[in-house]
Amino acid sequence: MFRNQYDTDVTTWSPAGRLFQVEYAMEAVKQGSAAIGLRSKTHVVLASVNKSNSDLSSHQRKIFKIDDHIGVAIAGLTADGRVLSRYLRSECINHSFTYEAPLPVGRLVVQLADKAQVCTQRSWKRPYGVGLLVAGLDESGAHLYYNCPSGNYFEYQAFAIGSRSQAAKTYLERKFENFPAASREDLIKDALFAIKETLQGEKLTSSICTVAVLGVGEPFCILDQKTIHEYIEALELKEEEAGDQGATMQEDPSSEAAPMEI
């Protein structure tokens, strides 16, 4: 049977039990620019690639401030991301006005997941073609969630979405045990290194990436390019020093083990 018989609308199931429109939306997330999130006990860092499609155009924003204690990074259709960002801001404002308290991050993520899931059960709608990394801080600590177009959501210590995100995931999986006790600066450096992994050899500059930080006593803010440039220079200097030390150890004959006497 032809696949396109079952992707005319989102409520048509294939014989294999699949909803192709939902899978198309998830594929749109994989094709989007990479976005990365990682958290410690006190801070959450979001980073994204924001390269422009043309030398004549500007880039599109990939990180949005929702409230002082919540921010999101998106991968996929930016237009859908803006719509969901406005929805999240509205929910935070309404909750703050009604209860005079910030909206808990977990509750907001559930509301977002419910909104996304409704689009998978209405034939006149389509799923949102965007994945969101939601960073938040509330009374229970720092949080990082991933919201999927299917309506699923998961909490992570660190995660990456978007194009070539597997390279960043591999790096985060090697380092994630150090993240809970990591400082703000270390988290930013790890986020930049993970972004660099997704570029596959392309030089990392402050003009093609965005970094945002949220922490205890520090409201959500997007770092300016000058600050990001300083972190990138420190990262490159550290890599050069590590390379020089490795080369010195290989050249130094005293570092080699002495032969055993028989």
HELIX and SHEET records of a PDB file:
HELIX    1   1 ARG A    3  GLN A    5  5                                   3    
HELIX    2   2 PHE A   20  GLN A   31  1                                  12    
HELIX    3   3 THR A   78  TYR A   99  1                                  22    
HELIX    4   4 VAL A  105  VAL A  118  1                                  14    
HELIX    5   5 SER A  165  LYS A  175  1                                  11    
HELIX    6   6 PHE A  176  ASN A  178  5                                   3    
HELIX    7   7 ARG A  184  LEU A  199  1                                  16    
HELIX    8   8 SER A  206  ILE A  208  5                                   3    
HELIX    9   9 GLN A  225  GLU A  251  1                                  27    
HELIX   10  10 PRO A  253  SER A  255  5                                   3    
SHEET    1   A 5 ALA A 158  ILE A 161  0                                        
SHEET    2   A 5 ALA A  35  ARG A  39 -1                                        
SHEET    3   A 5 HIS A  43  VAL A  49 -1                                        
SHEET    4   A 5 CYS A 209  GLY A 215 -1                                        
SHEET    5   A 5 GLU A 218  ILE A 222 -1                                        
SHEET    1   B 5 ILE A  63  ASP A  67  0                                        
SHEET    2   B 5 ILE A  70  GLY A  76 -1                                        
SHEET    3   B 5 VAL A 130  ASP A 138 -1                                        
SHEET    4   B 5 GLY A 141  ASN A 147 -1                                        
SHEET    5   B 5 TYR A 153  GLU A 155 -1                                        
END                                                                             
